[in-house]
Amino acid sequence: MKYKYLSKAELYAEECREKNMLANKAGFLRRNRLAPHVFEEYCKENRDEAELIDAVFEDEALNAGAKNLSATVLSLYLKNLFERGEKDADGIRVISLTDEEDAI
């Protein structure tokens, strides 16, 4: 099966690792000029690829960039990654940091 975005996610993760930054979905979308709603629709139709892309970002968070992140930021990032699709609590929303702030 030919995947449309997996190799781009892996390339983005590698670039982030070289710059000592955390690869994340928001940065991936910005890097590849993808609208979030377009990518989400694609993921709904291509669950296998979406799960592999999530695995790329999970692996990066747990391994490559984790030593540079506070436990709080890492915990929130992973919680947001794994609870994708679940409704946020009323009035509470997790907001991602920019790539440059993640590297601190």
Protein Blocks (a to p, Z undefined) as FASTA:
>chain_A
ZZfklmmmmmmmmmmmmnopacdfklmmmmnopafklmmmmmmmmmmlmmmmmmmmmmmm
mmmmmmmpcfklmmmmmmmmmmgoiacdehiacddddfklmmZZ
